[in-house]
């Protein structure tokens, strides 16, 4: 069977975000830092802090200049509906999630289906620290130092066939540990999906940690994906199964509310949610509800890297 051809772009050829964010802004920041002796906002965060376990190296091609959101906010203000619908529920209840043993099975349109244990995943590619801007569909955002490597490294292992047009992520169901499964807020398991070129894009991160440590349960332990140009709902947590398929999968959110959530979920300030504006956002950890809102950027600021994936598409229809 023919094998999927991987994109020719190497991660190192991607324009560093500091460049596309505006050379002037970069020069201003760097210049001010040089004059005042101040460093970039993330410089104070020790690389690989607490990383006796993970040992990731910061990848300078994938860092934003925004100040990272404090770790205590990243790990206490969460969406993980399996543990409840309040932002504080995951911190309270996700302790019960059983993360060992754990494996991800990768199946479907692949020549070499395989189950990967966490130890396999940790060895598969060098772990990198990347500082990504994250934008939730609910119009709040964070800046998070993630630890992982491109999902493409995992997909390469299973040799996708030419029929592999989409990737579906299925996440864990542990009824004893997850009170949310007993209510029908979502058609469980929480299921998400990407087009194969989105899944293979170097920004799409198979994620095993944050702030230098293994993922806290409330953030999707032991393994999740992170897709920074899409609304946070696309970044499925606690993944147990990845299926490569020919037909576009139906995601949990599309199934619940098709008029509100589409398959793509790309951050787009020009297409409002039917019930609220997507034009601006509140940065968590930044002065509470009285802090000025930030303008939301097209593709969450990653347009230079990803806009070409959507050439010729009407992003109002494919939302
Ligand atoms: N994954 C699962 N399994 N269950 C969920 O409820 N929520 C999504 C996404 N992944 C969710 C999930 C939503 S709506 C968001 S905004 C992000 O996870 C939040 O990730 P964070 O809590 O690590 O910031």
py3Dmol code that shows the C-alpha trace and the ligand (Angstrom):
import py3Dmol

protein = """\
ATOM      1  CA  UNK A   1       0.000   0.000   0.000  1.00  0.00           C
ATOM      2  CA  UNK A   2       1.287   3.485  -0.769  1.00  0.00           C
ATOM      3  CA  UNK A   3       2.663   5.357   2.170  1.00  0.00           C
ATOM      4  CA  UNK A   4       1.705   8.874   3.235  1.00  0.00           C
ATOM      5  CA  UNK A   5       4.390  11.374   2.192  1.00  0.00           C
ATOM      6  CA  UNK A   6       5.592  13.519   5.044  1.00  0.00           C
ATOM      7  CA  UNK A   7       5.788  17.272   4.490  1.00  0.00           C
ATOM      8  CA  UNK A   8       9.234  18.382   3.356  1.00  0.00           C
ATOM      9  CA  UNK A   9       9.410  21.307   5.802  1.00  0.00           C
ATOM     10  CA  UNK A  10      11.745  20.593   8.709  1.00  0.00           C
ATOM     11  CA  UNK A  11      10.863  22.095  12.100  1.00  0.00           C
ATOM     12  CA  UNK A  12      14.076  24.137  11.882  1.00  0.00           C
ATOM     13  CA  UNK A  13      12.866  25.811   8.675  1.00  0.00           C
ATOM     14  CA  UNK A  14       9.769  27.253  10.321  1.00  0.00           C
ATOM     15  CA  UNK A  15      10.038  30.988  10.909  1.00  0.00           C
ATOM     16  CA  UNK A  16      10.739  31.616  14.567  1.00  0.00           C
ATOM     17  CA  UNK A  17       7.680  33.170  16.123  1.00  0.00           C
ATOM     18  CA  UNK A  18       9.711  36.126  17.395  1.00  0.00           C
ATOM     19  CA  UNK A  19      10.334  37.006  13.743  1.00  0.00           C
ATOM     20  CA  UNK A  20       6.796  36.828  12.426  1.00  0.00           C
ATOM     21  CA  UNK A  21       5.367  38.442  15.523  1.00  0.00           C
ATOM     22  CA  UNK A  22       6.972  41.582  14.203  1.00  0.00           C
ATOM     23  CA  UNK A  23      10.658  42.214  13.969  1.00  0.00           C
ATOM     24  CA  UNK A  24      10.128  45.614  15.509  1.00  0.00           C
ATOM     25  CA  UNK A  25       8.474  44.189  18.617  1.00  0.00           C
ATOM     26  CA  UNK A  26      11.313  41.687  18.901  1.00  0.00           C
ATOM     27  CA  UNK A  27      13.980  44.343  18.486  1.00  0.00           C
ATOM     28  CA  UNK A  28      12.152  46.584  20.957  1.00  0.00           C
ATOM     29  CA  UNK A  29      12.020  43.808  23.539  1.00  0.00           C
ATOM     30  CA  UNK A  30      15.556  42.649  22.949  1.00  0.00           C
ATOM     31  CA  UNK A  31      16.858  46.239  22.831  1.00  0.00           C
ATOM     32  CA  UNK A  32      15.065  47.183  26.021  1.00  0.00           C
ATOM     33  CA  UNK A  33      16.369  44.037  27.641  1.00  0.00           C
ATOM     34  CA  UNK A  34      19.913  44.914  26.623  1.00  0.00           C
ATOM     35  CA  UNK A  35      19.574  48.493  27.878  1.00  0.00           C
ATOM     36  CA  UNK A  36      17.923  47.737  31.160  1.00  0.00           C
ATOM     37  CA  UNK A  37      19.539  44.407  31.804  1.00  0.00           C
ATOM     38  CA  UNK A  38      16.080  42.771  31.679  1.00  0.00           C
ATOM     39  CA  UNK A  39      15.723  39.413  30.018  1.00  0.00           C
ATOM     40  CA  UNK A  40      12.906  37.934  27.942  1.00  0.00           C
ATOM     41  CA  UNK A  41       9.790  37.246  30.063  1.00  0.00           C
ATOM     42  CA  UNK A  42      10.416  33.520  30.140  1.00  0.00           C
ATOM     43  CA  UNK A  43      14.120  33.788  30.885  1.00  0.00           C
ATOM     44  CA  UNK A  44      13.459  33.587  34.615  1.00  0.00           C
ATOM     45  CA  UNK A  45      11.833  30.199  34.239  1.00  0.00           C
ATOM     46  CA  UNK A  46      14.559  27.656  34.628  1.00  0.00           C
ATOM     47  CA  UNK A  47      14.853  25.440  31.594  1.00  0.00           C
ATOM     48  CA  UNK A  48      13.815  21.963  32.566  1.00  0.00           C
ATOM     49  CA  UNK A  49      12.971  23.133  36.101  1.00  0.00           C
ATOM     50  CA  UNK A  50      12.082  20.179  38.291  1.00  0.00           C
ATOM     51  CA  UNK A  51      12.946  18.020  35.367  1.00  0.00           C
ATOM     52  CA  UNK A  52      14.841  15.276  37.087  1.00  0.00           C
ATOM     53  CA  UNK A  53      12.182  13.220  35.302  1.00  0.00           C
ATOM     54  CA  UNK A  54      11.832  14.761  31.827  1.00  0.00           C
ATOM     55  CA  UNK A  55      15.051  16.558  30.851  1.00  0.00           C
ATOM     56  CA  UNK A  56      13.605  18.663  28.027  1.00  0.00           C
ATOM     57  CA  UNK A  57      15.591  21.321  26.178  1.00  0.00           C
ATOM     58  CA  UNK A  58      13.899  24.632  25.368  1.00  0.00           C
ATOM     59  CA  UNK A  59      13.430  25.007  21.602  1.00  0.00           C
ATOM     60  CA  UNK A  60      14.077  28.675  20.767  1.00  0.00           C
ATOM     61  CA  UNK A  61      12.127  28.406  17.488  1.00  0.00           C
ATOM     62  CA  UNK A  62       8.890  27.870  19.386  1.00  0.00           C
ATOM     63  CA  UNK A  63       8.659  30.446  22.110  1.00  0.00           C
ATOM     64  CA  UNK A  64       6.382  33.450  22.351  1.00  0.00           C
ATOM     65  CA  UNK A  65       7.476  36.685  23.953  1.00  0.00           C
ATOM     66  CA  UNK A  66       4.384  36.927  26.191  1.00  0.00           C
ATOM     67  CA  UNK A  67       4.904  36.324  29.897  1.00  0.00           C
ATOM     68  CA  UNK A  68       4.048  32.709  30.765  1.00  0.00           C
ATOM     69  CA  UNK A  69       0.915  32.220  32.850  1.00  0.00           C
ATOM     70  CA  UNK A  70       1.805  31.340  36.462  1.00  0.00           C
ATOM     71  CA  UNK A  71       1.993  27.591  36.988  1.00  0.00           C
ATOM     72  CA  UNK A  72      -0.606  27.725  39.759  1.00  0.00           C
ATOM     73  CA  UNK A  73      -3.154  29.187  37.304  1.00  0.00           C
ATOM     74  CA  UNK A  74      -2.262  26.697  34.550  1.00  0.00           C
ATOM     75  CA  UNK A  75      -2.908  23.836  36.963  1.00  0.00           C
ATOM     76  CA  UNK A  76      -5.995  25.134  38.801  1.00  0.00           C
ATOM     77  CA  UNK A  77      -8.144  26.760  36.087  1.00  0.00           C
ATOM     78  CA  UNK A  78      -8.989  23.893  33.755  1.00  0.00           C
ATOM     79  CA  UNK A  79     -11.520  22.397  31.400  1.00  0.00           C
ATOM     80  CA  UNK A  80     -11.703  18.639  31.799  1.00  0.00           C
ATOM     81  CA  UNK A  81     -15.388  17.779  31.754  1.00  0.00           C
ATOM     82  CA  UNK A  82     -14.811  14.190  32.805  1.00  0.00           C
ATOM     83  CA  UNK A  83     -14.134  15.682  36.256  1.00  0.00           C
ATOM     84  CA  UNK A  84     -16.889  18.308  36.305  1.00  0.00           C
ATOM     85  CA  UNK A  85     -17.812  21.531  34.548  1.00  0.00           C
ATOM     86  CA  UNK A  86     -16.389  24.066  37.037  1.00  0.00           C
ATOM     87  CA  UNK A  87     -12.888  25.347  36.314  1.00  0.00           C
ATOM     88  CA  UNK A  88     -11.756  24.167  39.772  1.00  0.00           C
ATOM     89  CA  UNK A  89     -13.209  20.641  39.496  1.00  0.00           C
ATOM     90  CA  UNK A  90     -10.287  19.025  37.626  1.00  0.00           C
ATOM     91  CA  UNK A  91      -7.787  20.065  40.330  1.00  0.00           C
ATOM     92  CA  UNK A  92     -10.112  18.699  43.024  1.00  0.00           C
ATOM     93  CA  UNK A  93     -11.103  15.417  41.394  1.00  0.00           C
ATOM     94  CA  UNK A  94      -8.502  14.420  38.767  1.00  0.00           C
ATOM     95  CA  UNK A  95      -6.254  12.992  41.506  1.00  0.00           C
ATOM     96  CA  UNK A  96      -8.348   9.831  41.142  1.00  0.00           C
ATOM     97  CA  UNK A  97      -7.313   9.350  37.480  1.00  0.00           C
ATOM     98  CA  UNK A  98      -5.283   6.141  37.198  1.00  0.00           C
ATOM     99  CA  UNK A  99      -2.338   6.971  34.917  1.00  0.00           C
ATOM    100  CA  UNK A 100      -0.326   3.744  35.336  1.00  0.00           C
ATOM    101  CA  UNK A 101      -0.227   1.543  33.393  1.00  0.00           C
ATOM    102  CA  UNK A 102      -1.101   3.621  30.319  1.00  0.00           C
ATOM    103  CA  UNK A 103      -0.770   3.131  26.619  1.00  0.00           C
ATOM    104  CA  UNK A 104      -1.891   4.741  23.385  1.00  0.00           C
ATOM    105  CA  UNK A 105      -2.896   2.427  20.578  1.00  0.00           C
ATOM    106  CA  UNK A 106      -2.449   3.819  17.096  1.00  0.00           C
ATOM    107  CA  UNK A 107      -4.663   2.018  14.586  1.00  0.00           C
ATOM    108  CA  UNK A 108      -6.696   2.368  11.392  1.00  0.00           C
ATOM    109  CA  UNK A 109      -5.194   3.389   8.045  1.00  0.00           C
ATOM    110  CA  UNK A 110      -1.623   2.489   8.984  1.00  0.00           C
ATOM    111  CA  UNK A 111       0.764  -0.207   7.814  1.00  0.00           C
ATOM    112  CA  UNK A 112       2.216  -0.833  11.274  1.00  0.00           C
ATOM    113  CA  UNK A 113      -0.462  -0.472  14.001  1.00  0.00           C
ATOM    114  CA  UNK A 114       1.084  -0.410  17.443  1.00  0.00           C
ATOM    115  CA  UNK A 115       0.521   0.160  21.137  1.00  0.00           C
ATOM    116  CA  UNK A 116       2.899   2.631  22.793  1.00  0.00           C
ATOM    117  CA  UNK A 117       3.483   2.568  26.534  1.00  0.00           C
ATOM    118  CA  UNK A 118       4.563   5.771  28.275  1.00  0.00           C
ATOM    119  CA  UNK A 119       8.174   4.560  28.392  1.00  0.00           C
ATOM    120  CA  UNK A 120       8.058   4.026  24.604  1.00  0.00           C
ATOM    121  CA  UNK A 121       6.687   7.541  24.144  1.00  0.00           C
ATOM    122  CA  UNK A 122       9.359   9.085  26.358  1.00  0.00           C
ATOM    123  CA  UNK A 123      12.078   7.483  24.232  1.00  0.00           C
ATOM    124  CA  UNK A 124      10.571   8.088  20.791  1.00  0.00           C
ATOM    125  CA  UNK A 125      11.960  11.585  20.143  1.00  0.00           C
ATOM    126  CA  UNK A 126      13.908  14.219  22.091  1.00  0.00           C
ATOM    127  CA  UNK A 127      11.672  16.114  24.502  1.00  0.00           C
ATOM    128  CA  UNK A 128      11.474  19.844  23.864  1.00  0.00           C
ATOM    129  CA  UNK A 129      10.133  22.707  25.903  1.00  0.00           C
ATOM    130  CA  UNK A 130       7.964  25.035  23.811  1.00  0.00           C
ATOM    131  CA  UNK A 131       6.156  28.108  25.068  1.00  0.00           C
ATOM    132  CA  UNK A 132       2.794  28.288  23.279  1.00  0.00           C
ATOM    133  CA  UNK A 133      -0.035  30.762  23.434  1.00  0.00           C
ATOM    134  CA  UNK A 134      -3.302  28.898  24.149  1.00  0.00           C
ATOM    135  CA  UNK A 135      -6.764  30.337  23.420  1.00  0.00           C
ATOM    136  CA  UNK A 136      -9.899  28.721  24.820  1.00  0.00           C
ATOM    137  CA  UNK A 137     -13.178  28.974  22.882  1.00  0.00           C
ATOM    138  CA  UNK A 138     -14.591  30.663  26.017  1.00  0.00           C
ATOM    139  CA  UNK A 139     -12.461  33.757  25.257  1.00  0.00           C
ATOM    140  CA  UNK A 140      -9.720  33.346  27.854  1.00  0.00           C
ATOM    141  CA  UNK A 141      -6.100  32.530  27.160  1.00  0.00           C
ATOM    142  CA  UNK A 142      -2.855  31.385  28.757  1.00  0.00           C
ATOM    143  CA  UNK A 143       0.818  31.085  27.795  1.00  0.00           C
ATOM    144  CA  UNK A 144       2.145  27.655  28.725  1.00  0.00           C
ATOM    145  CA  UNK A 145       5.606  26.059  28.659  1.00  0.00           C
ATOM    146  CA  UNK A 146       4.755  22.574  27.386  1.00  0.00           C
ATOM    147  CA  UNK A 147       7.092  19.584  27.143  1.00  0.00           C
ATOM    148  CA  UNK A 148       6.765  17.169  24.245  1.00  0.00           C
ATOM    149  CA  UNK A 149       7.690  16.609  20.603  1.00  0.00           C
ATOM    150  CA  UNK A 150       5.860  16.803  17.284  1.00  0.00           C
ATOM    151  CA  UNK A 151       2.998  14.326  16.924  1.00  0.00           C
ATOM    152  CA  UNK A 152       4.444  13.564  13.464  1.00  0.00           C
ATOM    153  CA  UNK A 153       7.237  11.600  15.194  1.00  0.00           C
ATOM    154  CA  UNK A 154       4.659   9.198  16.629  1.00  0.00           C
ATOM    155  CA  UNK A 155       2.643   8.957  13.400  1.00  0.00           C
ATOM    156  CA  UNK A 156       5.790   8.176  11.398  1.00  0.00           C
ATOM    157  CA  UNK A 157       6.235   5.043  13.527  1.00  0.00           C
ATOM    158  CA  UNK A 158       2.969   3.502  12.316  1.00  0.00           C
ATOM    159  CA  UNK A 159       3.396   4.356   8.609  1.00  0.00           C
ATOM    160  CA  UNK A 160       0.088   5.955   7.602  1.00  0.00           C
ATOM    161  CA  UNK A 161      -1.369   4.689   4.315  1.00  0.00           C
ATOM    162  CA  UNK A 162      -2.475   7.008   1.493  1.00  0.00           C
ATOM    163  CA  UNK A 163      -6.048   6.632   2.792  1.00  0.00           C
ATOM    164  CA  UNK A 164      -5.143   8.268   6.102  1.00  0.00           C
ATOM    165  CA  UNK A 165      -6.799  11.644   5.556  1.00  0.00           C
ATOM    166  CA  UNK A 166      -7.787  12.388   9.172  1.00  0.00           C
ATOM    167  CA  UNK A 167      -6.684  11.562  12.692  1.00  0.00           C
ATOM    168  CA  UNK A 168      -9.140  10.873  15.517  1.00  0.00           C
ATOM    169  CA  UNK A 169      -8.173  11.109  19.192  1.00  0.00           C
ATOM    170  CA  UNK A 170     -10.075   9.127  21.804  1.00  0.00           C
ATOM    171  CA  UNK A 171      -9.551   9.904  25.448  1.00  0.00           C
ATOM    172  CA  UNK A 172      -9.760   7.868  28.634  1.00  0.00           C
ATOM    173  CA  UNK A 173     -12.988   6.702  30.266  1.00  0.00           C
ATOM    174  CA  UNK A 174     -12.569   5.698  33.914  1.00  0.00           C
ATOM    175  CA  UNK A 175     -16.099   5.763  35.362  1.00  0.00           C
ATOM    176  CA  UNK A 176     -14.905   5.208  38.931  1.00  0.00           C
ATOM    177  CA  UNK A 177     -12.553   8.173  38.767  1.00  0.00           C
ATOM    178  CA  UNK A 178     -14.539  10.503  36.503  1.00  0.00           C
ATOM    179  CA  UNK A 179     -17.786  11.835  37.980  1.00  0.00           C
ATOM    180  CA  UNK A 180     -18.521  13.720  34.741  1.00  0.00           C
ATOM    181  CA  UNK A 181     -19.054  10.473  32.816  1.00  0.00           C
ATOM    182  CA  UNK A 182     -22.284   9.961  34.757  1.00  0.00           C
ATOM    183  CA  UNK A 183     -23.861  13.044  33.227  1.00  0.00           C
ATOM    184  CA  UNK A 184     -24.474  13.605  29.544  1.00  0.00           C
ATOM    185  CA  UNK A 185     -22.715  16.955  29.088  1.00  0.00           C
ATOM    186  CA  UNK A 186     -20.686  15.233  26.375  1.00  0.00           C
ATOM    187  CA  UNK A 187     -21.211  12.102  24.328  1.00  0.00           C
ATOM    188  CA  UNK A 188     -18.303  10.203  25.915  1.00  0.00           C
ATOM    189  CA  UNK A 189     -15.528   9.419  25.261  1.00  0.00           C
ATOM    190  CA  UNK A 190     -14.293  12.953  24.576  1.00  0.00           C
ATOM    191  CA  UNK A 191     -13.294  12.679  20.929  1.00  0.00           C
ATOM    192  CA  UNK A 192     -11.374  15.130  18.781  1.00  0.00           C
ATOM    193  CA  UNK A 193      -9.867  15.123  15.327  1.00  0.00           C
ATOM    194  CA  UNK A 194      -7.502  16.793  12.885  1.00  0.00           C
ATOM    195  CA  UNK A 195      -6.860  16.644   9.178  1.00  0.00           C
ATOM    196  CA  UNK A 196      -3.689  14.616   8.499  1.00  0.00           C
ATOM    197  CA  UNK A 197      -1.719  17.702   7.384  1.00  0.00           C
ATOM    198  CA  UNK A 198      -2.720  19.501  10.606  1.00  0.00           C
ATOM    199  CA  UNK A 199      -1.681  16.461  12.633  1.00  0.00           C
ATOM    200  CA  UNK A 200       1.671  16.314  10.811  1.00  0.00           C
ATOM    201  CA  UNK A 201       2.332  20.051  11.216  1.00  0.00           C
ATOM    202  CA  UNK A 202       5.476  20.721  13.276  1.00  0.00           C
ATOM    203  CA  UNK A 203       3.517  22.909  15.733  1.00  0.00           C
ATOM    204  CA  UNK A 204       1.213  20.018  16.719  1.00  0.00           C
ATOM    205  CA  UNK A 205       2.748  18.709  19.908  1.00  0.00           C
ATOM    206  CA  UNK A 206       2.415  15.309  21.543  1.00  0.00           C
ATOM    207  CA  UNK A 207       2.634  16.573  25.089  1.00  0.00           C
ATOM    208  CA  UNK A 208       3.927  14.807  28.189  1.00  0.00           C
ATOM    209  CA  UNK A 209       4.668  17.708  30.516  1.00  0.00           C
ATOM    210  CA  UNK A 210       4.388  21.361  31.455  1.00  0.00           C
ATOM    211  CA  UNK A 211       6.611  23.709  33.444  1.00  0.00           C
ATOM    212  CA  UNK A 212       9.335  21.075  33.194  1.00  0.00           C
ATOM    213  CA  UNK A 213       7.404  18.336  34.994  1.00  0.00           C
ATOM    214  CA  UNK A 214       5.224  15.454  33.903  1.00  0.00           C
ATOM    215  CA  UNK A 215       1.654  16.565  33.154  1.00  0.00           C
ATOM    216  CA  UNK A 216      -0.514  17.071  36.227  1.00  0.00           C
ATOM    217  CA  UNK A 217      -3.655  14.907  35.995  1.00  0.00           C
ATOM    218  CA  UNK A 218      -5.902  17.958  35.606  1.00  0.00           C
ATOM    219  CA  UNK A 219      -3.947  19.001  32.488  1.00  0.00           C
ATOM    220  CA  UNK A 220      -4.394  15.667  30.733  1.00  0.00           C
ATOM    221  CA  UNK A 221      -1.888  13.221  32.203  1.00  0.00           C
ATOM    222  CA  UNK A 222      -0.068  11.242  31.114  1.00  0.00           C
ATOM    223  CA  UNK A 223      -0.275  12.281  27.453  1.00  0.00           C
ATOM    224  CA  UNK A 224      -2.298  14.760  25.395  1.00  0.00           C
ATOM    225  CA  UNK A 225      -2.000  16.812  22.242  1.00  0.00           C
ATOM    226  CA  UNK A 226      -1.577  20.585  21.991  1.00  0.00           C
ATOM    227  CA  UNK A 227      -2.524  22.485  18.816  1.00  0.00           C
ATOM    228  CA  UNK A 228      -1.808  26.153  19.517  1.00  0.00           C
ATOM    229  CA  UNK A 229      -3.550  27.764  16.509  1.00  0.00           C
ATOM    230  CA  UNK A 230      -6.864  26.105  17.376  1.00  0.00           C
ATOM    231  CA  UNK A 231      -9.266  26.656  20.259  1.00  0.00           C
ATOM    232  CA  UNK A 232      -8.254  24.675  23.357  1.00  0.00           C
ATOM    233  CA  UNK A 233     -11.091  22.190  22.905  1.00  0.00           C
ATOM    234  CA  UNK A 234      -9.153  20.580  20.026  1.00  0.00           C
ATOM    235  CA  UNK A 235      -6.254  19.753  22.385  1.00  0.00           C
ATOM    236  CA  UNK A 236      -7.533  16.394  23.665  1.00  0.00           C
ATOM    237  CA  UNK A 237      -6.337  15.263  27.092  1.00  0.00           C
ATOM    238  CA  UNK A 238      -5.473  11.823  28.474  1.00  0.00           C
ATOM    239  CA  UNK A 239      -5.433  10.094  25.085  1.00  0.00           C
ATOM    240  CA  UNK A 240      -5.745   6.302  24.874  1.00  0.00           C
ATOM    241  CA  UNK A 241      -6.364   5.739  21.168  1.00  0.00           C
ATOM    242  CA  UNK A 242      -5.413   7.431  17.913  1.00  0.00           C
ATOM    243  CA  UNK A 243      -7.223   6.277  14.789  1.00  0.00           C
ATOM    244  CA  UNK A 244      -6.157   7.256  11.272  1.00  0.00           C
ATOM    245  CA  UNK A 245      -9.192   7.329   9.026  1.00  0.00           C
ATOM    246  CA  UNK A 246     -10.314   8.209   5.519  1.00  0.00           C
ATOM    247  CA  UNK A 247     -13.500  10.097   6.455  1.00  0.00           C
ATOM    248  CA  UNK A 248     -13.663  13.238   8.590  1.00  0.00           C
ATOM    249  CA  UNK A 249     -14.462  12.081  12.139  1.00  0.00           C
ATOM    250  CA  UNK A 250     -17.267  13.689  14.156  1.00  0.00           C
ATOM    251  CA  UNK A 251     -15.925  15.406  17.253  1.00  0.00           C
ATOM    252  CA  UNK A 252     -17.694  15.460  20.636  1.00  0.00           C
ATOM    253  CA  UNK A 253     -18.413  19.185  20.357  1.00  0.00           C
ATOM    254  CA  UNK A 254     -19.812  18.936  16.829  1.00  0.00           C
ATOM    255  CA  UNK A 255     -22.126  16.191  18.007  1.00  0.00           C
ATOM    256  CA  UNK A 256     -23.463  18.238  20.949  1.00  0.00           C
ATOM    257  CA  UNK A 257     -23.808  21.617  19.236  1.00  0.00           C
ATOM    258  CA  UNK A 258     -23.121  21.571  15.480  1.00  0.00           C
ATOM    259  CA  UNK A 259     -24.232  25.182  15.037  1.00  0.00           C
ATOM    260  CA  UNK A 260     -21.684  26.351  17.622  1.00  0.00           C
ATOM    261  CA  UNK A 261     -18.689  24.084  17.002  1.00  0.00           C
ATOM    262  CA  UNK A 262     -17.257  22.899  13.702  1.00  0.00           C
ATOM    263  CA  UNK A 263     -14.546  20.379  12.918  1.00  0.00           C
ATOM    264  CA  UNK A 264     -11.755  22.906  12.439  1.00  0.00           C
ATOM    265  CA  UNK A 265     -11.905  25.015  15.611  1.00  0.00           C
ATOM    266  CA  UNK A 266      -9.281  27.429  14.260  1.00  0.00           C
ATOM    267  CA  UNK A 267      -8.888  30.580  16.341  1.00  0.00           C
ATOM    268  CA  UNK A 268     -10.562  33.271  14.234  1.00  0.00           C
ATOM    269  CA  UNK A 269     -11.429  36.688  15.683  1.00  0.00           C
ATOM    270  CA  UNK A 270     -13.651  37.361  12.639  1.00  0.00           C
ATOM    271  CA  UNK A 271     -16.027  34.488  13.276  1.00  0.00           C
ATOM    272  CA  UNK A 272     -17.889  34.932  16.540  1.00  0.00           C
ATOM    273  CA  UNK A 273     -19.304  32.123  18.599  1.00  0.00           C
ATOM    274  CA  UNK A 274     -23.113  32.399  18.185  1.00  0.00           C
ATOM    275  CA  UNK A 275     -23.344  33.442  21.848  1.00  0.00           C
ATOM    276  CA  UNK A 276     -20.260  35.662  22.305  1.00  0.00           C
ATOM    277  CA  UNK A 277     -17.514  37.575  20.498  1.00  0.00           C
ATOM    278  CA  UNK A 278     -14.223  35.909  19.604  1.00  0.00           C
ATOM    279  CA  UNK A 279     -12.570  39.276  18.933  1.00  0.00           C
ATOM    280  CA  UNK A 280     -10.831  39.605  22.286  1.00  0.00           C
ATOM    281  CA  UNK A 281      -9.705  37.502  25.230  1.00  0.00           C
ATOM    282  CA  UNK A 282      -8.911  37.650  28.924  1.00  0.00           C
ATOM    283  CA  UNK A 283      -5.388  36.469  29.790  1.00  0.00           C
ATOM    284  CA  UNK A 284      -5.621  34.289  32.907  1.00  0.00           C
ATOM    285  CA  UNK A 285      -3.380  35.449  35.738  1.00  0.00           C
ATOM    286  CA  UNK A 286      -3.274  39.019  34.439  1.00  0.00           C
ATOM    287  CA  UNK A 287      -4.998  41.287  36.943  1.00  0.00           C
ATOM    288  CA  UNK A 288      -8.379  39.551  37.147  1.00  0.00           C
ATOM    289  CA  UNK A 289     -11.550  40.664  35.393  1.00  0.00           C
ATOM    290  CA  UNK A 290     -10.510  44.351  35.440  1.00  0.00           C
ATOM    291  CA  UNK A 291      -7.362  43.808  33.369  1.00  0.00           C
ATOM    292  CA  UNK A 292      -7.713  45.139  29.800  1.00  0.00           C
ATOM    293  CA  UNK A 293      -8.705  42.445  27.338  1.00  0.00           C
ATOM    294  CA  UNK A 294      -6.264  41.482  24.588  1.00  0.00           C
ATOM    295  CA  UNK A 295      -7.148  41.404  20.911  1.00  0.00           C
ATOM    296  CA  UNK A 296      -7.412  37.862  19.638  1.00  0.00           C
ATOM    297  CA  UNK A 297      -5.076  37.180  16.709  1.00  0.00           C
ATOM    298  CA  UNK A 298      -5.909  35.185  13.573  1.00  0.00           C
ATOM    299  CA  UNK A 299      -4.873  31.557  14.130  1.00  0.00           C
ATOM    300  CA  UNK A 300      -3.932  32.699  17.656  1.00  0.00           C
ATOM    301  CA  UNK A 301      -0.868  34.480  16.247  1.00  0.00           C
ATOM    302  CA  UNK A 302       0.421  31.442  14.313  1.00  0.00           C
ATOM    303  CA  UNK A 303      -0.849  32.602  10.881  1.00  0.00           C
ATOM    304  CA  UNK A 304       2.587  32.672   9.253  1.00  0.00           C
ATOM    305  CA  UNK A 305       3.043  28.999  10.019  1.00  0.00           C
ATOM    306  CA  UNK A 306      -0.435  27.634   9.339  1.00  0.00           C
ATOM    307  CA  UNK A 307      -2.500  29.942   7.086  1.00  0.00           C
ATOM    308  CA  UNK A 308      -1.313  28.049   3.995  1.00  0.00           C
ATOM    309  CA  UNK A 309      -3.041  24.890   5.266  1.00  0.00           C
ATOM    310  CA  UNK A 310      -6.383  26.598   4.644  1.00  0.00           C
ATOM    311  CA  UNK A 311      -5.771  28.292   1.283  1.00  0.00           C
ATOM    312  CA  UNK A 312      -8.926  28.472  -0.819  1.00  0.00           C
ATOM    313  CA  UNK A 313     -11.193  27.536   2.099  1.00  0.00           C
ATOM    314  CA  UNK A 314     -14.037  29.716   3.346  1.00  0.00           C
ATOM    315  CA  UNK A 315     -13.173  29.944   7.040  1.00  0.00           C
ATOM    316  CA  UNK A 316     -16.668  31.239   7.836  1.00  0.00           C
ATOM    317  CA  UNK A 317     -18.154  27.979   6.600  1.00  0.00           C
ATOM    318  CA  UNK A 318     -15.336  25.725   7.834  1.00  0.00           C
ATOM    319  CA  UNK A 319     -15.252  27.036  11.391  1.00  0.00           C
TER     320      UNK A 319
END
"""
ligand_1 = """\
24
LIG
N -9.857 16.784 26.841
C -10.714 15.962 27.514
N -10.478 14.646 27.534
N -11.787 16.457 28.180
C -12.096 17.794 28.181
O -13.093 18.204 28.780
N -11.430 20.040 27.408
C -10.803 20.792 26.316
C -9.340 20.385 26.106
N -9.192 18.936 26.162
C -11.214 18.685 27.465
C -10.075 18.122 26.817
C -10.902 22.234 26.493
S -12.459 22.910 26.283
C -9.812 23.017 26.787
S -9.926 24.726 26.807
C -8.499 22.424 27.087
O -8.535 20.988 27.114
C -8.007 22.919 28.437
O -6.716 22.438 28.724
P -5.985 22.904 30.086
O -6.963 22.710 31.210
O -4.773 22.067 30.212
O -5.656 24.361 29.915
"""
view = py3Dmol.view(width=600, height=400)
view.addModel(protein, "pdb")
view.setStyle({"model": 0}, {"cartoon": {"style": "trace"}})
view.addModel(ligand_1, "xyz")
view.setStyle({"model": 1}, {"stick": {}})
view.zoomTo()
view.show()
